Amino acid sequence: MKAKGLGEEEAYKIMRKMSMDMSIPMEVIAEMILQEYITAKKSANND
């Protein structure tokens, strides 16, 4: 949330919309976001 400059409520709305648009549970959306964050953090540490 902070990396994108979003508040908690705005982030939740975006996740909810993604979940509905992609027809997948919000849990999966959250896992995707966390995985992307972890990957980006590892990449930044390797530079």
PDB file of N, CA, C, O and CB in Angstrom:
ATOM      1  N   MET A   1       0.824  -1.190   0.000  1.00  0.00           N
ATOM      2  CA  MET A   1       0.000   0.000   0.000  1.00  0.00           C
ATOM      3  C   MET A   1       0.866   1.251   0.000  1.00  0.00           C
ATOM      4  O   MET A   1       0.659   2.167  -0.796  1.00  0.00           O
ATOM      5  CB  MET A   1      -0.937   0.000   1.202  1.00  0.00           C
ATOM      6  N   LYS A   2       1.824   1.274   0.890  1.00  0.00           N
ATOM      7  CA  LYS A   2       2.666   2.459   1.012  1.00  0.00           C
ATOM      8  C   LYS A   2       3.507   2.680  -0.244  1.00  0.00           C
ATOM      9  O   LYS A   2       3.733   3.818  -0.655  1.00  0.00           O
ATOM     10  CB  LYS A   2       3.573   2.335   2.233  1.00  0.00           C
ATOM     11  N   ALA A   3       3.967   1.584  -0.849  1.00  0.00           N
ATOM     12  CA  ALA A   3       4.796   1.704  -2.045  1.00  0.00           C
ATOM     13  C   ALA A   3       4.040   2.370  -3.192  1.00  0.00           C
ATOM     14  O   ALA A   3       4.639   3.061  -4.016  1.00  0.00           O
ATOM     15  CB  ALA A   3       5.291   0.332  -2.479  1.00  0.00           C
ATOM     16  N   LYS A   4       2.746   2.165  -3.242  1.00  0.00           N
ATOM     17  CA  LYS A   4       1.914   2.762  -4.284  1.00  0.00           C
ATOM     18  C   LYS A   4       1.251   4.055  -3.830  1.00  0.00           C
ATOM     19  O   LYS A   4       0.548   4.698  -4.610  1.00  0.00           O
ATOM     20  CB  LYS A   4       0.858   1.780  -4.725  1.00  0.00           C
ATOM     21  N   GLY A   5       1.467   4.438  -2.581  1.00  0.00           N
ATOM     22  CA  GLY A   5       0.871   5.666  -2.067  1.00  0.00           C
ATOM     23  C   GLY A   5      -0.627   5.561  -1.836  1.00  0.00           C
ATOM     24  O   GLY A   5      -1.349   6.550  -1.960  1.00  0.00           O
ATOM     25  N   LEU A   6      -1.097   4.362  -1.498  1.00  0.00           N
ATOM     26  CA  LEU A   6      -2.525   4.134  -1.290  1.00  0.00           C
ATOM     27  C   LEU A   6      -2.847   4.020   0.184  1.00  0.00           C
ATOM     28  O   LEU A   6      -2.038   3.535   0.976  1.00  0.00           O
ATOM     29  CB  LEU A   6      -2.980   2.879  -2.021  1.00  0.00           C
ATOM     30  N   GLY A   7      -4.027   4.468   0.541  1.00  0.00           N
ATOM     31  CA  GLY A   7      -4.522   4.233   1.878  1.00  0.00           C
ATOM     32  C   GLY A   7      -5.105   2.830   1.957  1.00  0.00           C
ATOM     33  O   GLY A   7      -5.301   2.169   0.937  1.00  0.00           O
ATOM     34  N   GLU A   8      -5.375   2.389   3.160  1.00  0.00           N
ATOM     35  CA  GLU A   8      -5.892   1.033   3.366  1.00  0.00           C
ATOM     36  C   GLU A   8      -7.223   0.815   2.653  1.00  0.00           C
ATOM     37  O   GLU A   8      -7.427  -0.219   2.017  1.00  0.00           O
ATOM     38  CB  GLU A   8      -6.054   0.756   4.854  1.00  0.00           C
ATOM     39  N   GLU A   9      -8.127   1.787   2.759  1.00  0.00           N
ATOM     40  CA  GLU A   9      -9.448   1.646   2.144  1.00  0.00           C
ATOM     41  C   GLU A   9      -9.356   1.611   0.625  1.00  0.00           C
ATOM     42  O   GLU A   9     -10.034   0.812  -0.021  1.00  0.00           O
ATOM     43  CB  GLU A   9     -10.360   2.787   2.582  1.00  0.00           C
ATOM     44  N   GLU A  10      -8.524   2.470   0.054  1.00  0.00           N
ATOM     45  CA  GLU A  10      -8.362   2.497  -1.398  1.00  0.00           C
ATOM     46  C   GLU A  10      -7.728   1.195  -1.902  1.00  0.00           C
ATOM     47  O   GLU A  10      -8.139   0.658  -2.930  1.00  0.00           O
ATOM     48  CB  GLU A  10      -7.502   3.704  -1.818  1.00  0.00           C
ATOM     49  N   ALA A  11      -6.736   0.696  -1.179  1.00  0.00           N
ATOM     50  CA  ALA A  11      -6.099  -0.566  -1.552  1.00  0.00           C
ATOM     51  C   ALA A  11      -7.100  -1.712  -1.511  1.00  0.00           C
ATOM     52  O   ALA A  11      -7.102  -2.572  -2.392  1.00  0.00           O
ATOM     53  CB  ALA A  11      -4.917  -0.865  -0.624  1.00  0.00           C
ATOM     54  N   TYR A  12      -7.951  -1.724  -0.486  1.00  0.00           N
ATOM     55  CA  TYR A  12      -8.970  -2.763  -0.373  1.00  0.00           C
ATOM     56  C   TYR A  12      -9.928  -2.715  -1.561  1.00  0.00           C
ATOM     57  O   TYR A  12     -10.276  -3.754  -2.123  1.00  0.00           O
ATOM     58  CB  TYR A  12      -9.748  -2.610   0.942  1.00  0.00           C
ATOM     59  N   LYS A  13     -10.351  -1.515  -1.943  1.00  0.00           N
ATOM     60  CA  LYS A  13     -11.270  -1.372  -3.088  1.00  0.00           C
ATOM     61  C   LYS A  13     -10.639  -1.892  -4.365  1.00  0.00           C
ATOM     62  O   LYS A  13     -11.295  -2.557  -5.167  1.00  0.00           O
ATOM     63  CB  LYS A  13     -11.680   0.094  -3.273  1.00  0.00           C
ATOM     64  N   ILE A  14      -9.357  -1.583  -4.551  1.00  0.00           N
ATOM     65  CA  ILE A  14      -8.661  -2.045  -5.753  1.00  0.00           C
ATOM     66  C   ILE A  14      -8.548  -3.566  -5.753  1.00  0.00           C
ATOM     67  O   ILE A  14      -8.777  -4.215  -6.774  1.00  0.00           O
ATOM     68  CB  ILE A  14      -7.260  -1.405  -5.848  1.00  0.00           C
ATOM     69  N   MET A  15      -8.193  -4.129  -4.595  1.00  0.00           N
ATOM     70  CA  MET A  15      -8.091  -5.591  -4.491  1.00  0.00           C
ATOM     71  C   MET A  15      -9.444  -6.245  -4.735  1.00  0.00           C
ATOM     72  O   MET A  15      -9.524  -7.271  -5.411  1.00  0.00           O
ATOM     73  CB  MET A  15      -7.549  -6.000  -3.110  1.00  0.00           C
ATOM     74  N   ARG A  16     -10.493  -5.669  -4.197  1.00  0.00           N
ATOM     75  CA  ARG A  16     -11.841  -6.221  -4.373  1.00  0.00           C
ATOM     76  C   ARG A  16     -12.243  -6.201  -5.846  1.00  0.00           C
ATOM     77  O   ARG A  16     -12.804  -7.171  -6.355  1.00  0.00           O
ATOM     78  CB  ARG A  16     -12.864  -5.430  -3.532  1.00  0.00           C
ATOM     79  N   LYS A  17     -11.955  -5.091  -6.527  1.00  0.00           N
ATOM     80  CA  LYS A  17     -12.289  -4.995  -7.950  1.00  0.00           C
ATOM     81  C   LYS A  17     -11.487  -6.006  -8.765  1.00  0.00           C
ATOM     82  O   LYS A  17     -12.030  -6.660  -9.656  1.00  0.00           O
ATOM     83  CB  LYS A  17     -12.029  -3.571  -8.469  1.00  0.00           C
ATOM     84  N   MET A  18     -10.194  -6.134  -8.461  1.00  0.00           N
ATOM     85  CA  MET A  18      -9.374  -7.125  -9.162  1.00  0.00           C
ATOM     86  C   MET A  18      -9.938  -8.528  -8.964  1.00  0.00           C
ATOM     87  O   MET A  18     -10.000  -9.324  -9.900  1.00  0.00           O
ATOM     88  CB  MET A  18      -7.916  -7.066  -8.673  1.00  0.00           C
ATOM     89  N   SER A  19     -10.347  -8.817  -7.730  1.00  0.00           N
ATOM     90  CA  SER A  19     -10.907 -10.124  -7.405  1.00  0.00           C
ATOM     91  C   SER A  19     -12.162 -10.396  -8.232  1.00  0.00           C
ATOM     92  O   SER A  19     -12.327 -11.482  -8.789  1.00  0.00           O
ATOM     93  CB  SER A  19     -11.228 -10.211  -5.907  1.00  0.00           C
ATOM     94  N   MET A  20     -13.034  -9.406  -8.305  1.00  0.00           N
ATOM     95  CA  MET A  20     -14.278  -9.580  -9.076  1.00  0.00           C
ATOM     96  C   MET A  20     -13.996  -9.683 -10.570  1.00  0.00           C
ATOM     97  O   MET A  20     -14.559 -10.539 -11.254  1.00  0.00           O
ATOM     98  CB  MET A  20     -15.243  -8.414  -8.809  1.00  0.00           C
ATOM     99  N   ASP A  21     -13.119  -8.805 -11.080  1.00  0.00           N
ATOM    100  CA  ASP A  21     -12.811  -8.801 -12.512  1.00  0.00           C
ATOM    101  C   ASP A  21     -12.153 -10.099 -12.971  1.00  0.00           C
ATOM    102  O   ASP A  21     -12.402 -10.575 -14.079  1.00  0.00           O
ATOM    103  CB  ASP A  21     -11.909  -7.630 -12.843  1.00  0.00           C
ATOM    104  N   MET A  22     -11.307 -10.668 -12.105  1.00  0.00           N
ATOM    105  CA  MET A  22     -10.575 -11.877 -12.464  1.00  0.00           C
ATOM    106  C   MET A  22     -11.269 -13.151 -11.988  1.00  0.00           C
ATOM    107  O   MET A  22     -10.816 -14.258 -12.279  1.00  0.00           O
ATOM    108  CB  MET A  22      -9.182 -11.816 -11.892  1.00  0.00           C
ATOM    109  N   SER A  23     -12.377 -12.988 -11.251  1.00  0.00           N
ATOM    110  CA  SER A  23     -13.148 -14.124 -10.719  1.00  0.00           C
ATOM    111  C   SER A  23     -12.286 -15.065  -9.879  1.00  0.00           C
ATOM    112  O   SER A  23     -12.357 -16.287 -10.003  1.00  0.00           O
ATOM    113  CB  SER A  23     -13.788 -14.906 -11.865  1.00  0.00           C
ATOM    114  N   ILE A  24     -11.475 -14.455  -9.024  1.00  0.00           N
ATOM    115  CA  ILE A  24     -10.670 -15.245  -8.101  1.00  0.00           C
ATOM    116  C   ILE A  24     -10.805 -14.654  -6.700  1.00  0.00           C
ATOM    117  O   ILE A  24     -11.083 -13.463  -6.556  1.00  0.00           O
ATOM    118  CB  ILE A  24      -9.177 -15.284  -8.550  1.00  0.00           C
ATOM    119  N   PRO A  25     -10.612 -15.471  -5.670  1.00  0.00           N
ATOM    120  CA  PRO A  25     -10.766 -14.982  -4.298  1.00  0.00           C
ATOM    121  C   PRO A  25      -9.761 -13.879  -3.955  1.00  0.00           C
ATOM    122  O   PRO A  25      -8.658 -13.836  -4.501  1.00  0.00           O
ATOM    123  CB  PRO A  25     -10.613 -16.137  -3.319  1.00  0.00           C
ATOM    124  N   MET A  26     -10.155 -13.003  -3.053  1.00  0.00           N
ATOM    125  CA  MET A  26      -9.259 -11.934  -2.612  1.00  0.00           C
ATOM    126  C   MET A  26      -7.992 -12.495  -1.988  1.00  0.00           C
ATOM    127  O   MET A  26      -6.934 -11.869  -2.053  1.00  0.00           O
ATOM    128  CB  MET A  26      -9.968 -11.024  -1.617  1.00  0.00           C
ATOM    129  N   GLU A  27      -8.095 -13.660  -1.391  1.00  0.00           N
ATOM    130  CA  GLU A  27      -6.918 -14.305  -0.809  1.00  0.00           C
ATOM    131  C   GLU A  27      -5.841 -14.519  -1.875  1.00  0.00           C
ATOM    132  O   GLU A  27      -4.654 -14.317  -1.618  1.00  0.00           O
ATOM    133  CB  GLU A  27      -7.306 -15.652  -0.159  1.00  0.00           C
ATOM    134  N   VAL A  28      -6.259 -14.922  -3.053  1.00  0.00           N
ATOM    135  CA  VAL A  28      -5.317 -15.156  -4.152  1.00  0.00           C
ATOM    136  C   VAL A  28      -4.717 -13.832  -4.617  1.00  0.00           C
ATOM    137  O   VAL A  28      -3.524 -13.756  -4.910  1.00  0.00           O
ATOM    138  CB  VAL A  28      -6.017 -15.876  -5.333  1.00  0.00           C
ATOM    139  N   ILE A  29      -5.543 -12.792  -4.684  1.00  0.00           N
ATOM    140  CA  ILE A  29      -5.050 -11.459  -5.047  1.00  0.00           C
ATOM    141  C   ILE A  29      -3.978 -11.020  -4.047  1.00  0.00           C
ATOM    142  O   ILE A  29      -2.917 -10.534  -4.437  1.00  0.00           O
ATOM    143  CB  ILE A  29      -6.220 -10.425  -5.088  1.00  0.00           C
ATOM    144  N   ALA A  30      -4.264 -11.194  -2.765  1.00  0.00           N
ATOM    145  CA  ALA A  30      -3.314 -10.811  -1.714  1.00  0.00           C
ATOM    146  C   ALA A  30      -2.007 -11.587  -1.860  1.00  0.00           C
ATOM    147  O   ALA A  30      -0.926 -11.017  -1.712  1.00  0.00           O
ATOM    148  CB  ALA A  30      -3.923 -11.054  -0.318  1.00  0.00           C
ATOM    149  N   GLU A  31      -2.102 -12.868  -2.145  1.00  0.00           N
ATOM    150  CA  GLU A  31      -0.901 -13.679  -2.331  1.00  0.00           C
ATOM    151  C   GLU A  31      -0.093 -13.200  -3.535  1.00  0.00           C
ATOM    152  O   GLU A  31       1.137 -13.170  -3.489  1.00  0.00           O
ATOM    153  CB  GLU A  31      -1.277 -15.154  -2.505  1.00  0.00           C
ATOM    154  N   MET A  32      -0.783 -12.827  -4.607  1.00  0.00           N
ATOM    155  CA  MET A  32      -0.110 -12.306  -5.798  1.00  0.00           C
ATOM    156  C   MET A  32       0.641 -11.014  -5.474  1.00  0.00           C
ATOM    157  O   MET A  32       1.779 -10.824  -5.904  1.00  0.00           O
ATOM    158  CB  MET A  32      -1.130 -12.061  -6.929  1.00  0.00           C
ATOM    159  N   ILE A  33      -0.003 -10.135  -4.715  1.00  0.00           N
ATOM    160  CA  ILE A  33       0.609  -8.862  -4.348  1.00  0.00           C
ATOM    161  C   ILE A  33       1.839  -9.102  -3.472  1.00  0.00           C
ATOM    162  O   ILE A  33       2.892  -8.503  -3.688  1.00  0.00           O
ATOM    163  CB  ILE A  33      -0.409  -7.960  -3.615  1.00  0.00           C
ATOM    164  N   LEU A  34       1.692  -9.980  -2.487  1.00  0.00           N
ATOM    165  CA  LEU A  34       2.822 -10.275  -1.605  1.00  0.00           C
ATOM    166  C   LEU A  34       3.979 -10.893  -2.372  1.00  0.00           C
ATOM    167  O   LEU A  34       5.137 -10.552  -2.130  1.00  0.00           O
ATOM    168  CB  LEU A  34       2.388 -11.208  -0.480  1.00  0.00           C
ATOM    169  N   GLN A  35       3.681 -11.794  -3.291  1.00  0.00           N
ATOM    170  CA  GLN A  35       4.732 -12.434  -4.080  1.00  0.00           C
ATOM    171  C   GLN A  35       5.469 -11.397  -4.930  1.00  0.00           C
ATOM    172  O   GLN A  35       6.694 -11.431  -5.038  1.00  0.00           O
ATOM    173  CB  GLN A  35       4.137 -13.540  -4.978  1.00  0.00           C
ATOM    174  N   GLU A  36       4.720 -10.487  -5.525  1.00  0.00           N
ATOM    175  CA  GLU A  36       5.330  -9.426  -6.328  1.00  0.00           C
ATOM    176  C   GLU A  36       6.219  -8.531  -5.452  1.00  0.00           C
ATOM    177  O   GLU A  36       7.314  -8.147  -5.864  1.00  0.00           O
ATOM    178  CB  GLU A  36       4.235  -8.580  -7.026  1.00  0.00           C
ATOM    179  N   TYR A  37       5.750  -8.208  -4.262  1.00  0.00           N
ATOM    180  CA  TYR A  37       6.517  -7.385  -3.320  1.00  0.00           C
ATOM    181  C   TYR A  37       7.823  -8.080  -2.928  1.00  0.00           C
ATOM    182  O   TYR A  37       8.889  -7.466  -2.917  1.00  0.00           O
ATOM    183  CB  TYR A  37       5.678  -7.082  -2.059  1.00  0.00           C
ATOM    184  N   ILE A  38       7.718  -9.355  -2.611  1.00  0.00           N
ATOM    185  CA  ILE A  38       8.908 -10.121  -2.212  1.00  0.00           C
ATOM    186  C   ILE A  38       9.905 -10.195  -3.364  1.00  0.00           C
ATOM    187  O   ILE A  38      11.107 -10.022  -3.158  1.00  0.00           O
ATOM    188  CB  ILE A  38       8.513 -11.547  -1.758  1.00  0.00           C
ATOM    189  N   THR A  39       9.417 -10.449  -4.560  1.00  0.00           N
ATOM    190  CA  THR A  39      10.286 -10.535  -5.737  1.00  0.00           C
ATOM    191  C   THR A  39      10.978  -9.196  -5.989  1.00  0.00           C
ATOM    192  O   THR A  39      12.178  -9.160  -6.262  1.00  0.00           O
ATOM    193  CB  THR A  39       9.475 -10.960  -6.982  1.00  0.00           C
ATOM    194  N   ALA A  40      10.231  -8.104  -5.899  1.00  0.00           N
ATOM    195  CA  ALA A  40      10.809  -6.778  -6.126  1.00  0.00           C
ATOM    196  C   ALA A  40      11.842  -6.449  -5.059  1.00  0.00           C
ATOM    197  O   ALA A  40      12.882  -5.863  -5.360  1.00  0.00           O
ATOM    198  CB  ALA A  40       9.712  -5.706  -6.146  1.00  0.00           C
ATOM    199  N   LYS A  41      11.565  -6.816  -3.830  1.00  0.00           N
ATOM    200  CA  LYS A  41      12.497  -6.542  -2.737  1.00  0.00           C
ATOM    201  C   LYS A  41      13.796  -7.326  -2.921  1.00  0.00           C
ATOM    202  O   LYS A  41      14.882  -6.784  -2.715  1.00  0.00           O
ATOM    203  CB  LYS A  41      11.853  -6.890  -1.384  1.00  0.00           C
ATOM    204  N   LYS A  42      13.687  -8.597  -3.308  1.00  0.00           N
ATOM    205  CA  LYS A  42      14.878  -9.404  -3.558  1.00  0.00           C
ATOM    206  C   LYS A  42      15.687  -8.825  -4.710  1.00  0.00           C
ATOM    207  O   LYS A  42      16.915  -8.771  -4.650  1.00  0.00           O
ATOM    208  CB  LYS A  42      14.491 -10.858  -3.859  1.00  0.00           C
ATOM    209  N   SER A  43      14.996  -8.393  -5.756  1.00  0.00           N
ATOM    210  CA  SER A  43      15.674  -7.816  -6.907  1.00  0.00           C
ATOM    211  C   SER A  43      16.411  -6.537  -6.521  1.00  0.00           C
ATOM    212  O   SER A  43      17.537  -6.311  -6.962  1.00  0.00           O
ATOM    213  CB  SER A  43      14.672  -7.532  -8.027  1.00  0.00           C
ATOM    214  N   ALA A  44      15.784  -5.708  -5.705  1.00  0.00           N
ATOM    215  CA  ALA A  44      16.406  -4.463  -5.252  1.00  0.00           C
ATOM    216  C   ALA A  44      17.635  -4.743  -4.390  1.00  0.00           C
ATOM    217  O   ALA A  44      18.613  -3.997  -4.445  1.00  0.00           O
ATOM    218  CB  ALA A  44      15.397  -3.616  -4.467  1.00  0.00           C
ATOM    219  N   ASN A  45      17.592  -5.796  -3.608  1.00  0.00           N
ATOM    220  CA  ASN A  45      18.721  -6.150  -2.746  1.00  0.00           C
ATOM    221  C   ASN A  45      19.899  -6.704  -3.543  1.00  0.00           C
ATOM    222  O   ASN A  45      21.045  -6.624  -3.100  1.00  0.00           O
ATOM    223  CB  ASN A  45      18.283  -7.167  -1.703  1.00  0.00           C
ATOM    224  N   ASN A  46      19.618  -7.262  -4.710  1.00  0.00           N
ATOM    225  CA  ASN A  46      20.677  -7.841  -5.537  1.00  0.00           C
ATOM    226  C   ASN A  46      21.395  -6.788  -6.375  1.00  0.00           C
ATOM    227  O   ASN A  46      22.442  -7.075  -6.957  1.00  0.00           O
ATOM    228  CB  ASN A  46      20.100  -8.911  -6.445  1.00  0.00           C
ATOM    229  N   ASP A  47      20.860  -5.596  -6.444  1.00  0.00           N
ATOM    230  CA  ASP A  47      21.479  -4.534  -7.257  1.00  0.00           C
ATOM    231  C   ASP A  47      22.609  -3.871  -6.552  1.00  0.00           C
ATOM    232  O   ASP A  47      23.230  -2.960  -7.101  1.00  0.00           O
ATOM    233  CB  ASP A  47      20.470  -3.501  -7.639  1.00  0.00           C
TER     234      ASP A  47
END
